Amino acid sequence: MKPPAHVNTPAQYIASLPPDRAKAIATVRAMVNKHIPRGYEECIVWGAIGWTIPLSRYPDTYNKQPLTYVALSSQKNYCSLYMMGAYMGGSQLEQLKESFKSAGKKLDMGKCCVHFETPDDLPLAAIGKIISAISSDMWIEIYEQSRLMTKAGQTKAKKAASANKAGPRRVAAKRR
């Protein structure tokens, strides 16, 4: 469910929702804000509330959009909490699965989004702990490593490596 065009802030996003959805999104938003590490900025991104690394800090993204770590949105039939760290694999995904199992809750998940109707569907404390685990510096590092696995990233790395090798030789040649 894309928000109306006039929605530019998280507060406006929540105000644009029906009361039951607004309450659910506001509760989960408060939990994310409590646990999100420093260096992330809350904003509207991709039609959702997002916690991103702003372009002013890290402009070198493949799509020229802020680097999103967590996002929250109201869809047609449910709400979604996007946890990009879980999508990147490794321990966050396993921790997420285990936290739902331990809490006796059903995990309804896409690639990186957890679907829910009410905050009671989520193990909020465990999700907060998972969100707090990746600093903004670590997220940039994870992103950069993931980009090296793409064709474009490998090409860029090769160009940078050859520029670094050629750079000192050119300087030395000019000095002669």
MISELUM-212719 format. One line per 10 residues: number of its first residue (from 1); their letters; for each residue y, z, x of N, C-alpha, C, CB. Coordinates in Angstrom, 2 decimals. Each point is the difference from the previous one (the first is absolute). Glycine has a CB too. Layout:
NUM) a) Y Z X Y Z X Y Z X Y Z X | ... $
This chain:
1) mkppahvntp) -1.17 0.00 0.84 1.17 0.00 -0.84 1.23 0.00 0.88 -1.23 1.21 -1.84 | 1.89 -2.33 1.96 1.19 -0.11 0.84 1.16 0.73 -0.69 -0.81 -2.22 0.96 | 1.57 3.02 -0.18 1.12 0.70 -0.60 1.14 -0.95 -0.37 -0.62 2.02 1.32 | 1.49 -1.60 -2.23 1.15 -0.84 -0.35 0.85 -0.31 1.23 0.01 1.02 -2.30 | 0.73 -2.10 2.24 0.80 -0.47 1.14 1.02 1.03 0.49 -0.31 -2.31 -0.87 | 0.81 3.15 -0.03 1.04 0.97 0.38 -0.55 1.19 0.77 1.27 -0.70 -1.99 | -2.58 0.80 2.16 -0.62 1.14 0.69 0.12 -0.19 1.50 -1.61 0.34 -1.92 | 2.40 0.55 2.55 0.24 -0.09 1.44 -0.37 1.27 0.75 1.82 -1.59 -0.51 | -2.13 2.67 -0.22 -0.32 1.27 0.65 -1.27 0.58 -0.63 2.46 0.41 0.50 | -3.12 0.49 0.20 -1.17 0.65 -0.59 0.33 0.75 -1.30 -0.93 0.22 2.31 $
11) aqyiaslppd) 2.07 0.42 -2.37 0.38 0.71 -1.23 0.17 -0.98 -1.17 1.15 1.77 1.39 | -0.54 -2.91 -1.14 0.15 -1.02 -1.04 -1.36 -0.55 -0.42 2.26 -0.59 0.90 | -3.16 0.44 0.06 -1.35 -0.48 -0.29 -0.68 0.94 -0.99 -0.16 -1.07 2.29 | 0.20 2.36 -1.99 -0.64 0.99 -0.87 0.66 0.03 -1.37 -0.62 1.36 2.01 | 1.94 -1.44 -2.04 0.74 0.02 -1.27 -0.34 -1.22 -0.88 1.85 1.27 1.14 | -2.30 -2.36 -0.52 -0.32 -1.21 -0.76 -1.38 0.04 -0.65 1.47 -1.25 1.57 | -2.24 2.28 -1.26 -1.38 0.10 -0.49 -0.09 0.78 -1.32 -0.79 -0.12 2.36 | -0.27 -0.10 -3.15 -0.26 0.84 -1.17 -0.21 1.44 0.47 -1.03 -1.96 -1.27 | 1.33 2.95 0.43 -0.05 1.41 0.41 -1.31 0.45 0.67 1.56 0.41 -1.85 | -2.71 -0.80 1.32 -1.26 0.44 0.61 -0.17 -0.58 1.40 -1.02 0.18 -2.29 $
21) rakaiatvra) 1.36 -1.43 2.47 -0.08 -0.64 1.32 1.04 0.59 0.95 -0.85 -2.12 -1.07 | 2.05 2.36 0.56 1.06 0.57 0.83 -0.43 1.35 0.57 1.73 -1.20 -1.38 | -2.37 2.01 0.55 -0.45 1.32 0.45 -1.07 -0.14 1.08 0.52 0.97 -2.28 | -1.47 -1.86 2.07 -1.07 -0.21 0.99 0.56 -0.50 1.32 -1.60 -0.48 -1.86 | 2.44 -0.51 1.80 0.58 -0.58 1.23 0.88 1.03 0.70 -0.06 -2.30 -1.03 | 0.86 3.05 0.27 0.88 1.01 0.61 -0.81 1.08 0.71 1.71 -0.44 -1.79 | -2.82 0.85 1.20 -0.84 1.03 0.62 -0.60 -0.49 1.31 -0.51 0.91 -2.27 | -0.04 -2.10 2.26 -0.61 -0.54 1.22 1.08 -0.31 1.05 -1.91 -0.98 -1.37 | 3.06 0.50 0.92 1.12 -0.25 0.92 0.40 1.29 0.72 0.82 -1.88 -1.48 | -0.72 2.97 0.74 0.37 1.29 0.60 -1.03 0.42 1.06 1.16 0.68 -2.15 $
31) mvnkhiprgy) -2.44 -0.90 1.87 -1.04 0.33 0.96 0.15 -0.85 1.27 -1.55 0.64 -1.89 | 1.79 -1.94 1.73 0.17 -0.87 1.17 1.22 0.45 0.80 -1.07 -1.94 -1.23 | 2.19 2.18 0.55 1.21 0.43 0.71 -0.21 1.31 0.76 1.35 -1.14 -1.75 | -2.20 2.01 1.21 -0.29 1.28 0.67 -0.79 -0.22 1.29 0.01 1.15 -2.24 | -0.85 -2.16 2.27 -0.93 -0.19 1.11 0.32 -1.15 0.94 -1.68 0.96 -1.46 | 2.57 -1.85 1.09 0.27 -1.18 0.82 0.66 0.43 1.33 0.26 -1.45 -2.09 | -0.77 0.98 3.22 0.61 0.37 1.28 1.40 -0.59 0.15 -2.29 0.12 1.00 | 3.04 0.44 -0.08 1.34 -0.53 0.30 -0.10 -1.43 0.52 0.83 2.33 0.51 | 0.23 -3.09 -0.74 0.04 -1.36 0.50 -0.26 -1.04 -1.08 -0.73 0.87 2.19 | 0.24 -0.43 -3.34 -0.21 -0.90 -1.13 1.18 0.16 -0.95 -2.53 0.13 0.21 $
41) eecivwgaig) 2.88 -1.21 -0.89 1.12 0.00 -0.94 -0.52 -0.36 -1.39 1.63 -0.65 1.84 | -1.25 1.45 -2.83 -0.39 -0.29 -1.37 0.94 -1.04 -0.58 -0.93 2.34 -0.29 | 0.36 -3.37 -0.35 0.80 -1.09 -0.53 -0.80 -0.74 -1.08 1.24 -0.22 2.21 | -0.65 -0.82 -2.75 -0.72 -0.90 -0.89 -0.43 -1.19 0.85 1.30 0.74 -2.09 | -2.60 -0.99 2.10 -0.56 -1.11 0.77 -1.13 -0.62 -0.81 0.63 1.10 2.22 | -0.64 -2.43 -2.29 -1.04 -0.72 -0.74 -0.08 0.44 -1.46 -1.27 -0.24 2.14 | 2.38 0.68 -2.72 0.01 0.42 -1.40 -0.61 1.37 -0.23 -0.11 -2.37 -0.59 | 0.00 3.17 1.63 -0.59 1.33 -0.08 0.84 0.98 0.82 -2.32 -0.99 -0.33 | 2.04 2.27 0.16 0.60 1.00 0.88 -0.81 -0.06 1.29 0.81 1.53 -1.94 | -0.13 -1.66 3.06 -0.70 -0.11 1.26 0.57 0.92 1.06 -0.55 -2.33 -0.57 $
51) wtiplsrypd) -0.28 2.69 1.51 0.41 0.75 1.17 -0.25 -0.92 1.17 -0.52 2.31 -1.02 | 1.60 -2.75 1.64 -0.06 -1.07 0.99 0.67 0.40 1.31 -0.03 -1.65 -1.86 | -0.24 0.85 2.86 0.78 0.07 1.24 1.06 -1.08 -0.19 -1.96 0.85 1.51 | 3.22 -0.45 -1.58 1.05 -0.97 -0.31 0.14 -1.09 1.06 1.19 1.81 -1.22 | -0.72 -2.97 0.79 0.21 -1.12 0.91 1.00 0.33 1.10 -0.52 -1.55 -1.87 | 1.44 2.46 1.59 0.97 0.40 1.03 -0.70 0.67 1.18 1.76 0.28 -1.77 | -2.91 0.32 1.53 -0.76 0.64 1.07 -1.05 -0.93 0.57 0.39 2.20 -1.08 | -1.06 -2.96 0.22 -1.07 -0.88 0.44 0.10 -1.33 -0.74 -1.49 1.98 0.51 | 2.24 -2.93 0.02 0.22 -1.27 -0.69 -1.08 -1.06 0.24 2.39 0.50 0.16 | -3.30 -0.25 0.78 -0.95 -1.03 0.43 -1.27 -0.02 -0.86 0.90 0.25 2.31 $
61) tynkqpltyv) -0.74 -0.41 -3.63 -1.17 -0.10 -0.87 -0.27 -1.47 -0.30 0.49 2.27 -1.01 | -1.73 -2.60 0.74 -0.36 -1.40 -0.20 0.67 -0.60 -1.23 -2.18 0.46 1.10 | 2.49 0.37 -2.10 0.58 -0.52 -1.25 1.47 0.38 -0.19 -2.27 0.13 -0.98 | 2.85 0.46 2.01 1.42 0.40 -0.02 0.32 1.04 -1.09 0.56 -2.27 0.89 | -1.59 3.02 -1.30 0.15 1.09 -0.97 -0.22 1.32 0.74 -0.79 -1.49 -1.94 | 1.36 2.59 1.41 -0.25 1.30 0.64 -1.50 0.28 0.07 2.22 0.85 -0.85 | -2.62 -0.15 1.88 -1.40 0.34 0.23 -0.38 1.16 -0.93 0.13 -0.78 2.43 | -0.92 0.48 -3.46 -0.33 0.99 -1.03 -1.23 0.80 0.41 0.98 -1.50 -1.75 | -0.88 2.83 1.55 -1.11 0.91 0.29 -0.65 0.49 -1.30 1.14 0.71 2.14 | -0.31 -0.31 -3.10 -0.48 0.49 -1.30 0.89 -0.62 -1.07 -0.86 2.20 1.00 $
71) alssqknycs) 0.28 -2.51 -2.15 0.78 -0.49 -1.14 -0.60 0.57 -1.28 0.62 -2.15 1.24 | 0.18 2.13 -2.29 -0.38 0.60 -1.27 0.56 -0.86 -1.12 -0.06 2.33 1.00 | -0.80 -2.71 -1.95 0.51 -0.85 -1.08 -0.72 0.29 -1.31 0.56 -1.76 1.68 | 0.08 1.33 -2.74 -0.57 0.06 -1.34 -0.41 -1.41 -0.37 1.43 2.00 -0.67 | -2.72 -2.19 0.42 -0.54 -1.29 -0.40 -0.15 -0.03 -1.52 -1.22 -0.24 2.22 | 0.69 -0.83 -2.74 -0.16 -0.14 -1.45 -0.93 1.08 -0.59 0.38 -2.46 0.26 | -1.53 2.70 0.39 -0.99 0.91 -0.56 -0.23 1.28 0.80 -1.06 -1.99 -0.94 | 1.73 2.14 2.05 -0.20 1.18 0.86 1.15 0.07 1.00 -2.53 -0.13 -0.27 | 2.53 1.19 1.05 0.94 0.14 1.11 -0.77 -0.27 1.29 1.44 1.70 -1.27 | -0.74 -2.07 2.32 -0.65 -0.27 1.29 0.74 0.70 1.12 -0.80 -2.21 -0.85 $
81) lymmgaymgg) 0.01 2.83 1.71 0.51 0.59 1.23 -0.58 -0.85 1.13 0.18 2.38 -0.99 | 0.68 -3.10 1.69 -0.41 -0.88 1.08 0.04 0.79 1.30 0.86 -2.06 -1.22 | -1.99 2.15 1.87 -0.12 0.74 1.26 -0.44 -0.99 1.07 -0.57 2.20 -1.20 | 1.55 -2.81 1.86 -0.31 -1.05 0.96 -0.84 0.51 1.17 2.11 -1.12 -0.65 | -1.98 2.38 0.98 -0.83 0.57 1.07 -1.48 -0.08 -0.32 1.88 1.53 0.58 | -2.22 -1.33 -1.85 -1.39 -0.12 -0.43 -0.46 -1.45 0.09 0.28 1.98 -1.53 | 0.60 -2.90 1.23 -0.34 -1.42 0.09 -0.28 -0.41 1.44 1.41 -0.45 -2.02 | -0.69 1.05 2.95 -0.18 -0.36 1.40 -1.34 0.52 0.53 2.49 0.03 0.32 | -3.19 0.72 -1.15 -1.35 0.43 0.35 -0.02 1.32 0.73 -0.65 -2.36 0.10 | -0.49 2.63 0.47 -0.15 1.20 0.79 -0.08 1.27 -0.81 1.19 -1.16 1.77 $
91) sqleqlkesf) -0.69 2.21 -1.19 -0.19 1.33 -0.56 0.73 0.24 -1.32 -0.29 0.78 2.31 | 1.45 -1.42 -2.53 0.72 0.26 -1.25 -0.81 -0.42 -1.22 2.15 -0.32 1.23 | -2.81 -0.78 -1.17 -0.81 -0.46 -1.13 -1.16 0.97 -0.24 0.63 -2.39 0.50 | -1.28 2.80 0.55 -1.12 0.95 -0.15 0.50 1.34 -0.52 -1.23 -1.14 1.87 | 2.37 1.62 -1.38 0.56 1.26 -0.49 0.35 -0.10 -1.47 0.90 0.48 2.28 | -0.34 -1.62 -2.68 0.37 -0.21 -1.39 -1.24 0.04 -0.90 1.97 -1.40 0.74 | -3.00 0.68 -0.36 -1.24 -0.01 -0.78 -0.60 1.40 -0.09 -0.43 -2.37 0.71 | 0.40 3.07 0.41 -0.57 1.35 0.03 0.82 0.98 -0.84 -0.92 -0.47 2.28 | 2.25 0.32 -2.27 0.84 0.92 -0.78 -0.23 -0.17 -1.50 1.72 -0.05 1.83 | -1.94 -1.17 -2.29 -0.31 -0.22 -1.42 -1.37 0.59 -0.33 1.40 -2.11 -0.01 $
101) ksagkkldmg) -2.36 1.87 0.89 -1.36 0.51 -0.23 0.00 1.53 -0.05 -0.96 -2.02 1.16 | 1.64 2.66 -0.20 0.06 1.46 0.06 0.69 0.61 -1.22 0.04 -0.17 2.48 | 0.95 -0.56 -3.00 0.74 0.49 -1.16 -0.70 -0.33 -1.32 2.11 -0.25 1.30 | -3.20 -0.51 -1.22 -0.72 -0.40 -1.21 0.78 -0.99 -0.85 -1.11 2.20 0.03 | 1.94 -2.98 0.62 0.82 -0.99 -0.70 -0.52 -1.40 0.29 2.01 1.52 0.11 | -1.80 -2.42 -1.05 -0.46 -1.39 0.15 1.06 -0.80 0.76 -1.34 0.15 -2.16 | 0.91 -0.79 3.23 0.90 -0.85 0.79 -0.01 -1.40 -0.58 -0.40 1.39 2.08 | 1.54 -1.84 -2.59 0.18 -1.36 -0.50 0.96 -0.65 0.98 -0.40 0.61 -2.48 | -0.15 -1.45 3.36 0.80 -0.50 1.11 -0.14 -1.51 0.17 -0.26 2.20 1.11 | 1.39 -2.84 -0.79 0.01 -1.37 0.45 -0.09 0.03 1.51 1.36 -0.81 -1.99 $
111) kccvhfetpd) -0.79 -0.17 2.68 -0.06 -0.02 1.46 0.75 1.18 0.60 -0.18 -2.48 -0.06 | 1.38 2.73 -0.40 0.77 1.12 0.54 0.64 0.84 -1.10 0.44 -1.34 2.04 | -0.69 0.99 -3.29 0.66 0.73 -1.09 -1.00 0.84 -0.79 1.72 -1.80 -0.14 | -1.28 2.99 -0.17 -0.77 0.91 -0.83 0.61 -0.06 -1.39 -0.62 1.53 1.97 | -0.19 -1.87 -2.96 0.49 -0.08 -1.39 -0.18 1.36 -0.66 -0.57 -2.47 -0.14 | 1.56 2.85 -0.67 -0.09 1.27 -0.72 0.83 -0.09 -1.27 -0.35 1.27 2.15 | 0.03 -0.42 -3.11 0.78 0.07 -1.23 0.92 1.21 0.01 -1.84 -1.16 -1.23 | 1.33 2.29 1.74 0.80 1.21 0.12 -0.20 0.57 1.40 -0.17 0.48 -2.50 | 1.08 0.36 2.96 -0.18 0.62 1.31 -1.28 0.85 0.08 2.48 0.02 0.25 | -2.97 0.45 -1.39 -1.25 0.77 -0.01 -1.20 -0.84 0.45 0.94 1.39 -1.85 $
121) dlplaaigki) -0.81 -2.70 1.82 -1.08 -0.89 0.45 -0.11 -0.03 1.53 0.33 -1.38 -2.06 | 0.65 1.96 2.74 0.09 -0.08 1.46 -0.17 1.36 0.66 1.51 -1.96 -0.25 | -2.17 2.02 1.41 -0.01 1.23 0.80 1.31 0.03 0.82 -2.59 0.04 0.13 | 3.66 0.40 -0.77 1.34 -0.14 0.59 0.15 0.67 1.37 0.87 -0.09 -2.30 | -1.41 1.30 2.46 0.15 0.69 1.29 -0.67 -0.79 1.12 0.06 2.21 -1.20 | -1.24 -2.73 0.93 -0.71 -0.78 1.02 0.73 -1.31 0.30 -2.17 1.01 -0.76 | 2.69 -1.66 -0.27 0.75 -1.23 0.22 1.27 0.28 0.82 -0.90 -0.94 -2.17 | 1.56 2.05 1.87 1.18 0.39 0.78 -0.34 0.18 1.47 0.94 1.10 -2.02 | -2.07 -0.48 2.29 -0.44 0.21 1.38 -0.28 -1.34 0.69 -0.98 2.24 -0.66 | 0.35 -3.15 -0.06 -0.30 -1.33 0.56 1.30 -0.74 0.31 -2.17 -0.09 -1.30 $
131) isaissdmwi) 3.13 0.13 0.37 1.29 -0.67 0.20 0.74 0.57 1.21 0.13 -0.45 -2.47 | -0.20 1.77 2.64 0.74 0.64 1.10 -0.59 -0.27 1.37 0.64 1.75 -1.60 | -1.82 -2.37 1.66 -0.71 -0.16 1.26 0.53 -1.11 0.91 -1.96 0.85 -1.18 | 2.70 -1.80 0.65 0.46 -1.12 0.83 1.51 0.00 0.10 -2.01 -1.35 -0.68 | 2.50 1.63 1.88 1.44 -0.02 0.24 0.51 -1.43 -0.09 -0.16 2.06 1.47 | 1.46 -2.21 -1.59 0.57 -1.35 -0.05 -0.23 -0.75 1.31 1.74 0.81 -1.62 | -1.70 -0.11 2.75 -0.29 -0.64 1.28 -1.45 -0.48 0.06 1.73 1.45 1.10 | -2.65 -0.62 -1.59 -1.41 -0.39 -0.04 -0.20 -1.19 -0.93 -0.69 2.37 0.48 | 1.42 -2.40 -1.61 -0.16 -1.10 -0.95 0.46 -1.32 0.62 0.35 1.61 -1.92 | 0.73 -1.57 2.68 0.47 -1.20 0.70 -1.08 -0.46 0.99 2.42 0.73 -0.25 $
141) eiyeqsrlmt) -2.99 0.20 0.97 -1.05 -0.32 0.97 -1.22 -0.62 -0.69 0.81 1.89 1.47 | -1.23 -1.31 -2.58 -1.13 -0.53 -0.77 0.32 -1.41 -0.48 -0.66 2.33 -0.73 | 1.88 -2.52 0.22 0.41 -1.32 -0.47 -0.04 -1.02 1.14 1.46 1.09 -1.74 | -0.90 -0.72 2.88 0.03 -0.93 1.13 -1.42 -0.36 0.46 2.22 0.96 0.70 | -3.12 0.01 -0.68 -1.38 -0.28 0.37 -0.66 -0.94 -1.01 -0.14 2.25 1.12 | 0.44 -2.04 -2.40 -0.61 -0.88 -1.03 0.53 -1.43 0.13 -0.24 1.98 -1.55 | 1.49 -2.13 1.91 0.59 -1.34 0.16 -0.62 -0.75 1.18 2.14 0.86 -1.00 | -2.58 -0.12 2.03 -0.63 -0.65 1.15 -1.32 -0.67 -0.37 1.09 1.70 1.48 | -1.65 -1.32 -2.61 -1.27 -0.58 -0.44 0.19 -1.28 -0.80 -0.96 2.28 -0.03 | 2.20 -2.62 -0.28 0.27 -1.23 -0.74 0.26 -1.13 0.98 0.94 1.31 -1.94 $
151) kagqtkakka) -1.07 -2.52 1.47 0.24 -1.17 0.85 1.46 -0.01 0.48 -1.77 -1.29 -1.25 | 2.69 1.57 0.35 1.43 0.03 0.37 0.26 1.10 1.03 0.62 -0.89 -2.28 | -1.24 2.03 2.10 0.18 1.11 0.93 -0.56 -0.31 1.37 -0.09 1.56 -1.92 | -1.05 -2.23 1.97 -0.60 -0.36 1.27 0.87 -1.03 0.73 -2.29 0.48 -0.94 | 2.84 -1.43 0.21 0.90 -1.00 0.59 1.24 0.68 0.58 -0.83 -1.74 -1.64 | 1.40 2.67 0.87 1.19 0.72 0.45 -0.30 0.82 1.26 0.83 0.10 -2.39 | -1.99 0.56 2.42 -0.39 0.80 1.16 -0.17 -0.88 1.24 -1.13 1.65 -1.52 | 0.52 -2.83 1.35 -0.18 -0.92 1.13 1.35 -0.47 0.54 -2.20 -0.75 -0.97 | 3.13 0.43 0.07 1.33 -0.44 0.43 0.71 1.11 0.76 0.14 -1.54 -1.96 | -0.25 2.77 1.45 0.65 1.14 0.66 -0.62 0.24 1.38 0.50 1.03 -2.24 $
161) asankagprr) -1.83 -1.14 2.31 -0.67 0.21 1.28 0.39 -1.07 1.02 -1.91 1.07 -1.21 | 1.99 -2.32 0.77 0.38 -1.06 0.93 1.47 0.11 0.39 -1.75 -1.50 -1.00 | 2.59 1.95 0.11 1.42 0.21 0.33 0.14 1.13 1.02 0.68 -0.81 -2.29 | -1.48 1.86 2.14 0.05 1.11 0.95 -0.49 -0.43 1.38 -0.35 1.61 -1.89 | -0.67 -2.47 1.93 -0.51 -0.48 1.29 1.00 -0.95 0.66 -2.35 0.24 -0.85 | 2.95 -1.11 0.07 0.93 -1.00 0.54 1.34 0.61 0.37 -1.14 -1.73 -1.37 | 1.55 2.77 0.69 1.32 0.59 0.20 0.29 0.38 1.43 -0.14 0.81 -2.29 | -0.66 0.04 2.93 0.30 0.42 1.37 -0.04 -1.15 1.00 -0.93 2.22 -0.57 | 0.03 -3.20 0.39 -0.08 -1.14 0.92 1.29 -0.81 -0.05 -2.49 -0.08 -0.29 | 3.00 -0.12 -0.90 1.24 -0.77 -0.13 1.15 0.71 0.70 -0.81 -0.94 -2.19 $
171) vaakrr) 0.88 2.23 2.02 1.06 0.77 0.64 -0.14 -0.09 1.52 0.11 1.58 -1.99 | -1.33 -1.43 2.47 -0.25 -0.05 1.45 0.35 -1.40 0.52 -1.82 1.75 -0.20 | 1.48 -2.78 -0.52 0.28 -1.37 0.44 1.50 -0.24 0.09 -2.15 -0.78 -1.03 | 2.91 1.34 0.12 1.45 -0.20 -0.01 0.66 0.71 1.20 -0.05 -0.19 -2.52 | -0.57 1.26 2.98 0.58 0.76 1.10 -0.13 -0.73 1.33 -0.53 2.09 -1.23 | -0.43 -2.98 1.36 -0.26 -0.69 1.29 1.07 -0.95 0.36 -2.34 0.21 -0.41 $
